[in-house]
Amino acid sequence: MSKIEQTVRIPHLGGSVVGYTLSGQYNPDLPTLVLINSYTTSAELYRPQFANTALTSAVNLLALEPYGHGRTRASYQHFTYWDSAVANLQALAALGINKAFVLGTSQGGWIAARMALIAPEVVRGIIPLGSSMDSETLRSRQLGCWDAPEFCTPFIEAFADPVPDEWVVPEQFVDDTFDAALGGLSPDQREFWLATYRTNYSGDGGRRRLLLSTINLRDRDGLHGRLRDINSPVLWLHGSEDKVYSVANAEKEILMFTGAPEVRLEVIEGGHHFLSASKPAEVDSAVLEFIKSWS
């Protein structure tokens, strides 16, 4: 069964299109798992999951690309992670899906949490991967998380001014992102992701989407005061080798989901920040068990 790669129109932000990838013809008898990609990647981050027939035979896999990423576009010029959460919920409604589990890598994890806060009647459970529920604070850095201003600010300054149509995202940006998130890329992986980034971030429109995505990452609001209101189960998966957000931070934040019927943190040995890409078998197995237990 071949996957479906399309866009869906929604009303948010003056009218938007949301890029989505579906594992095949939607089956209403199966649970749906929404996949939200990490910073500046796309639905392609979840290629291992779409290739896992044990997973695609048990659930409808639906990757939704946030604002600033992949094929998703908005009429308005500015957007936040809350906007991406609303857009995802509107995309689900437009596709006729009224319940879903939501998995998100890094930024995808805090978008998933926002979806659960906005529409608890839709979100059956959330699965953050290598994520954080804080803003980029001194507190998180003291717990071993990265220094987002140090990483993001030079790129925000570099991407601040208009560029010609032939502009494409610099190779150094792609290398720096994957060095932090996966410990580097093989030559074949690097060629694939360079081509993907150049497709998604080219010309002045691509430059602006990249700028806003980086501003959102550095300057986002935190969720600590809201997490008690999430009433769906939470499975937090975190790699032991995550260089962006630490296991120590995850251990603190998982305790903040006091309103959830179940909360569980699982540390995957040897896993990197882009956990579904670095340890797909372990992630897929844990996710399937979680969904089966709550379906």
C-alpha positions as CSV (number, residue, x, y, z in Angstrom):
1,M,0.0,0.0,0.0
2,S,1.6,3.2,-1.2
3,K,1.6,6.4,1.0
4,I,-0.4,9.5,0.0
5,E,1.5,12.8,-0.1
6,Q,-0.9,15.8,-0.5
7,T,-2.0,19.1,1.1
8,V,-5.3,20.0,2.7
9,R,-6.9,23.4,2.9
10,I,-7.9,24.9,6.3
11,P,-9.2,28.3,7.4
12,H,-6.5,29.2,10.0
13,L,-4.2,32.2,9.5
14,G,-6.2,33.7,6.7
15,G,-6.4,30.4,4.9
16,S,-3.6,27.8,4.8
17,V,-2.5,24.6,3.2
18,V,-1.1,21.8,5.4
19,G,1.3,19.3,4.0
20,Y,0.4,15.7,5.0
21,T,1.6,12.2,4.3
22,L,-0.7,9.3,5.0
23,S,0.5,5.7,5.1
24,G,-2.3,4.6,2.7
25,Q,-6.0,4.7,2.3
26,Y,-7.5,5.9,5.6
27,N,-9.0,3.0,7.6
28,P,-11.6,4.2,10.2
29,D,-11.3,0.9,12.0
30,L,-7.7,1.6,12.9
31,P,-6.4,4.2,15.4
32,T,-4.6,7.2,13.9
33,L,-1.1,8.3,14.8
34,V,-0.2,11.8,13.9
35,L,3.5,12.4,13.4
36,I,4.9,16.0,13.8
37,N,8.4,16.6,12.5
38,S,11.3,18.4,14.2
39,Y,12.8,21.8,13.5
40,T,13.4,22.4,9.8
41,T,12.8,18.8,8.8
42,S,9.7,17.6,7.1
43,A,7.4,14.5,6.9
44,E,10.5,12.8,5.5
45,L,11.8,12.5,9.1
46,Y,9.5,9.6,9.5
47,R,10.5,7.5,6.5
48,P,11.5,4.5,8.8
49,Q,8.0,4.6,10.3
50,F,6.2,4.6,6.9
51,A,8.4,1.7,5.9
52,N,7.5,-0.4,8.9
53,T,4.6,-2.6,7.8
54,A,3.9,-3.8,11.3
55,L,3.2,-0.2,12.2
56,T,1.3,0.8,9.1
57,S,-0.9,-2.3,9.3
58,A,-1.9,-1.5,12.9
59,V,-2.4,2.3,12.7
60,N,-3.1,5.0,10.2
61,L,0.1,7.0,10.1
62,L,-0.5,10.7,9.3
63,A,2.5,13.1,9.2
64,L,1.5,16.7,9.4
65,E,4.1,19.4,8.7
66,P,4.0,22.5,10.9
67,Y,4.0,26.1,9.7
68,G,7.4,27.0,8.2
69,H,8.1,23.4,7.2
70,G,7.7,21.2,4.2
71,R,4.6,22.0,2.1
72,T,2.6,23.9,4.7
73,R,1.9,27.5,3.9
74,A,-0.1,30.3,5.5
75,S,-1.6,33.5,4.1
76,Y,-0.5,35.5,7.2
77,Q,3.2,36.2,7.5
78,H,3.7,35.3,11.2
79,F,2.9,32.2,13.1
80,T,3.7,30.4,16.4
81,Y,3.6,26.8,17.7
82,W,0.1,27.4,18.9
83,D,-0.9,28.2,15.3
84,S,0.6,24.9,14.2
85,A,-1.4,23.1,16.9
86,V,-4.6,24.7,15.6
87,A,-3.7,24.0,12.0
88,N,-3.1,20.3,12.8
89,L,-6.5,20.0,14.5
90,Q,-8.2,21.7,11.6
91,A,-6.4,19.4,9.2
92,L,-7.6,16.4,11.1
93,A,-11.2,17.7,10.9
94,A,-10.8,18.4,7.2
95,L,-9.7,14.8,6.7
96,G,-12.6,13.5,8.7
97,I,-10.5,12.2,11.6
98,N,-12.0,13.0,15.0
99,K,-9.6,11.1,17.3
100,A,-5.8,10.6,17.1
101,F,-2.7,9.8,19.1
102,V,0.0,12.5,18.5
103,L,3.7,11.9,18.3
104,G,6.2,14.7,17.9
105,T,9.9,15.0,17.7
106,S,11.5,17.9,19.6
107,Q,9.3,20.9,18.5
108,G,6.7,18.3,17.5
109,G,6.5,17.2,21.1
110,W,5.5,20.6,22.4
111,I,3.1,21.1,19.4
112,A,1.5,17.7,20.4
113,A,1.1,19.0,24.0
114,R,-0.5,22.2,22.7
115,M,-3.0,20.1,20.6
116,A,-3.9,18.1,23.8
117,L,-4.5,21.4,25.7
118,I,-6.6,22.9,22.9
119,A,-8.7,19.8,22.0
120,P,-8.6,17.1,24.7
121,E,-11.6,15.5,23.1
122,V,-9.5,14.8,19.9
123,V,-6.2,13.8,21.3
124,R,-6.2,10.3,22.8
125,G,-2.6,10.4,23.9
126,I,0.7,12.2,23.3
127,I,4.2,10.8,22.6
128,P,6.9,13.4,22.9
129,L,10.3,12.3,21.5
130,G,13.4,14.1,22.6
131,S,11.3,17.1,23.6
132,S,11.0,19.8,26.2
133,M,8.0,21.6,27.7
134,D,9.9,24.6,28.8
135,S,10.9,27.8,26.9
136,E,14.6,28.1,26.3
137,T,15.6,29.0,29.9
138,L,18.6,29.1,32.1
139,R,16.9,26.3,34.1
140,S,16.9,24.0,31.2
141,R,20.5,24.7,30.4
142,Q,21.5,24.0,34.0
143,L,19.9,20.6,33.5
144,G,22.2,19.9,30.5
145,C,20.0,21.1,27.6
146,W,21.6,23.0,24.7
147,D,22.0,26.8,24.5
148,A,19.3,27.7,21.9
149,P,20.1,31.4,21.7
150,E,23.7,30.5,21.0
151,F,22.7,28.2,18.1
152,C,19.7,30.1,16.8
153,T,20.7,33.8,17.0
154,P,23.5,33.8,14.4
155,F,21.1,32.1,11.9
156,I,18.3,34.6,12.7
157,E,20.7,37.4,11.9
158,A,22.0,35.6,8.7
159,F,18.4,35.0,7.4
160,A,17.1,38.4,8.3
161,D,17.4,40.1,4.9
162,P,15.7,39.4,1.6
163,V,17.5,37.1,-0.8
164,P,17.3,36.5,-4.6
165,D,15.3,33.7,-6.2
166,E,18.3,31.4,-6.7
167,W,19.1,31.4,-2.9
168,V,19.1,28.0,-1.2
169,V,19.7,27.1,2.5
170,P,23.4,26.9,3.2
171,E,25.0,23.5,3.5
172,Q,26.5,24.5,6.9
173,F,23.0,25.0,8.3
174,V,22.0,21.5,7.4
175,D,25.3,20.0,8.7
176,D,25.0,21.9,12.0
177,T,21.4,20.8,12.5
178,F,22.1,17.2,12.0
179,D,25.4,17.2,13.9
180,A,23.4,18.4,16.9
181,A,20.4,16.1,16.3
182,L,21.9,12.8,14.9
183,G,25.6,13.1,15.5
184,G,26.1,13.6,11.8
185,L,25.0,12.0,8.6
186,S,26.3,9.3,6.3
187,P,27.1,10.6,2.7
188,D,23.9,9.2,1.3
189,Q,21.8,10.7,4.2
190,R,23.5,14.0,3.7
191,E,22.8,14.0,0.0
192,F,19.1,13.2,0.7
193,W,18.7,15.9,3.4
194,L,20.5,18.6,1.4
195,A,18.2,18.0,-1.5
196,T,15.2,18.0,0.8
197,Y,16.2,21.2,2.5
198,R,17.0,22.9,-0.8
199,T,13.5,22.1,-2.0
200,N,11.8,23.3,1.2
201,Y,14.0,26.4,1.8
202,S,14.8,28.2,-1.5
203,G,14.2,31.7,-2.7
204,D,13.0,34.5,-0.4
205,G,9.9,32.6,0.7
206,G,12.1,29.8,1.9
207,R,14.5,32.1,3.6
208,R,11.6,33.7,5.5
209,R,10.0,30.4,6.6
210,L,13.4,29.3,7.8
211,L,13.8,32.6,9.7
212,L,10.4,32.4,11.4
213,S,11.0,28.7,12.3
214,T,14.2,29.7,14.0
215,I,12.7,32.6,15.8
216,N,9.9,30.4,17.1
217,L,12.4,27.8,18.4
218,R,14.5,30.4,20.3
219,D,11.6,32.6,21.5
220,R,8.7,30.2,22.2
221,D,6.6,30.3,25.4
222,G,6.9,27.4,27.9
223,L,4.1,25.1,29.0
224,H,4.9,24.3,32.7
225,G,1.9,26.1,34.1
226,R,-0.4,24.3,31.7
227,L,0.7,20.7,31.7
228,R,-1.5,19.8,34.6
229,D,-4.5,20.3,32.3
230,I,-3.5,17.6,29.9
231,N,-5.8,14.7,30.6
232,S,-4.6,12.2,28.0
233,P,-1.9,9.5,28.7
234,V,1.7,10.5,28.0
235,L,4.5,8.3,26.8
236,W,7.8,10.3,26.7
237,L,10.6,8.7,24.8
238,H,14.1,10.1,25.1
239,G,17.5,9.1,23.8
240,S,20.4,8.6,26.2
241,E,22.6,10.4,23.7
242,D,20.3,13.4,23.1
243,K,22.6,16.5,22.9
244,V,19.7,19.0,22.6
245,Y,17.4,18.2,25.5
246,S,18.7,16.2,28.4
247,V,17.3,13.1,30.1
248,A,17.5,15.1,33.4
249,N,15.1,17.7,32.0
250,A,12.7,15.0,30.8
251,E,12.8,13.4,34.3
252,K,11.7,16.7,35.8
253,E,9.0,17.6,33.2
254,I,7.3,14.2,33.0
255,L,6.3,14.8,36.7
256,M,4.4,17.9,35.7
257,F,1.6,16.0,33.8
258,T,-0.4,15.6,37.0
259,G,-3.8,15.4,35.3
260,A,-2.9,12.6,32.9
261,P,-4.2,9.0,33.6
262,E,-0.8,7.6,32.8
263,V,2.7,9.2,32.4
264,R,5.8,7.2,31.5
265,L,9.3,8.2,30.6
266,E,11.3,5.6,28.7
267,V,15.0,6.3,28.0
268,I,16.3,4.5,24.8
269,E,19.9,3.6,25.1
270,G,22.1,5.1,22.4
271,G,19.3,7.2,20.9
272,H,20.0,10.6,19.6
273,H,17.7,13.7,19.5
274,F,15.9,12.7,16.3
275,L,15.0,9.5,18.1
276,S,12.6,8.0,15.5
277,A,15.4,8.2,13.0
278,S,18.2,7.0,15.2
279,K,16.4,4.2,17.0
280,P,13.3,3.4,14.8
281,A,12.7,-0.2,15.9
282,E,12.7,0.7,19.6
283,V,10.5,3.7,19.1
284,D,8.0,1.9,16.9
285,S,7.7,-1.0,19.3
286,A,7.1,1.3,22.3
287,V,4.6,3.4,20.4
288,L,2.6,0.3,19.2
289,E,2.4,-1.0,22.8
290,F,1.2,2.4,24.0
291,I,-1.5,2.8,21.4
292,K,-2.8,-0.8,21.8
293,S,-3.1,-0.2,25.6
294,W,-5.1,3.0,25.1
295,S,-7.2,2.1,22.0
